[in-house]
Amino acid sequence: MLLALISIVYVSLRNGISPMPASARVRHVVANEVNRISGSGTIVDAGSGFGTLAVHLAQHCPAWKLVGIENSPIPLWISKLYRRVVVAVRGNSTTHVTFQKENLYTYSYSGVDVVICYLYPGAMKLLVSKVCSRLSPGTRIISICFALPGWEPSRIVTCGDLYRTKVYVYDI
Ligand SMILES: C[S@@+](CC[C@H](N)C(=O)[O-])C[C@H]1O[C@@H](n2cnc3c(N)ncnc32)[C@H](O)[C@@H]1O
């Protein structure tokens, strides 16, 4: 238990962010934004933490395939376990979500239609410099809380939570 905690704290310090999950209201808004997109495809939760957002999207956006990428081993392990438990309890609506150990800045994003993130301002700068240029035209980015510096969002939704969290939507 102590080692798990040390691992989470150590990787959080290295990443600049902890695996804090998006709140239920924010998850609801993100699912609405996904369901506004016609068609289907692949969504990547870039920095999927404990997997609660990706599993929620798998349940509420059934047309989409979800991939959670995370570089912190304990949250990643918990997200895989969480998926198994939800599948066992609620049936197979969450089978189209997988979790992988990846660095979100070096992941290929090949064939990805939507990138979702809940990071921090420094990471948004890195996304612009390291990731955005590799995304195919038409890819949508949905960012919780933080805007992409220098980019104009196509939509901003304010969640009805205590913090009035903003969700930014960008079209590449
Ligand atoms: C605030 S949490 C968001 C969790 C989840 N997406 C949600 O909204 O509920 C951010 C996550 O990004 C992960 N992360 C940060 N930098 C990363 C990197 N370079 N590669 C992979 N994951 C990273 C952190 O470990 C953390 O779990």
The ligand as an SDF file (V2000), in Angstrom:
LIG
                    3D

 27 29  0  0  0  0  0  0  0  0999 V2000
   -5.9980   14.9030  -13.9170 C   0  0  0  0  0  0  0  0  0  0  0  0
   -5.6830   13.2240  -14.4390 S   0  0  0  0  0  0  0  0  0  0  0  0
   -7.0480   12.9590  -15.5570 C   0  0  0  0  0  0  0  0  0  0  0  0
   -7.5980   11.5500  -15.4880 C   0  0  0  0  0  0  0  0  0  0  0  0
   -8.7500   11.2780  -16.4460 C   0  0  0  0  0  0  0  0  0  0  0  0
   -8.4210   11.6570  -17.8030 N   0  0  0  0  0  0  0  0  0  0  0  0
  -10.0140   12.0100  -16.0150 C   0  0  0  0  0  0  0  0  0  0  0  0
  -10.2980   13.0660  -16.6180 O   0  0  0  0  0  0  0  0  0  0  0  0
  -10.6960   11.5670  -15.0950 O   0  0  0  0  0  0  0  0  0  0  0  0
   -4.2930   13.4130  -15.5630 C   0  0  0  0  0  0  0  0  0  0  0  0
   -3.5650   12.1190  -15.8340 C   0  0  0  0  0  0  0  0  0  0  0  0
   -2.6000   12.3290  -16.8650 O   0  0  0  0  0  0  0  0  0  0  0  0
   -1.5110   11.4550  -16.6040 C   0  0  0  0  0  0  0  0  0  0  0  0
   -0.3270   11.9100  -17.3380 N   0  0  0  0  0  0  0  0  0  0  0  0
    0.3570   13.0630  -17.1530 C   0  0  0  0  0  0  0  0  0  0  0  0
    1.4140   13.1350  -17.9900 N   0  0  0  0  0  0  0  0  0  0  0  0
    1.3800   11.9800  -18.7310 C   0  0  0  0  0  0  0  0  0  0  0  0
    2.1970   11.4640  -19.7690 C   0  0  0  0  0  0  0  0  0  0  0  0
    3.2680   12.1360  -20.2090 N   0  0  0  0  0  0  0  0  0  0  0  0
    1.8470   10.2870  -20.3290 N   0  0  0  0  0  0  0  0  0  0  0  0
    0.7670    9.5920  -19.8780 C   0  0  0  0  0  0  0  0  0  0  0  0
   -0.0440   10.0210  -18.8850 N   0  0  0  0  0  0  0  0  0  0  0  0
    0.2580   11.2140  -18.3090 C   0  0  0  0  0  0  0  0  0  0  0  0
   -1.3480   11.5370  -15.1020 C   0  0  0  0  0  0  0  0  0  0  0  0
   -0.6090   10.4460  -14.5840 O   0  0  0  0  0  0  0  0  0  0  0  0
   -2.7970   11.5680  -14.6420 C   0  0  0  0  0  0  0  0  0  0  0  0
   -3.2540   10.2740  -14.3430 O   0  0  0  0  0  0  0  0  0  0  0  0
  1  2  1  0
  2  3  1  0
  2 10  1  0
  3  4  1  0
  4  5  1  0
  5  6  1  0
  5  7  1  0
  7  8  2  0
  7  9  1  0
 10 11  1  0
 11 12  1  0
 11 26  1  0
 12 13  1  0
 13 14  1  0
 13 24  1  0
 14 15  1  0
 14 23  1  0
 15 16  2  0
 16 17  1  0
 17 18  1  0
 17 23  2  0
 18 19  1  0
 18 20  2  0
 20 21  1  0
 21 22  2  0
 22 23  1  0
 24 25  1  0
 24 26  1  0
 26 27  1  0
M  CHG  2   2   1   9  -1
M  END
$$$$
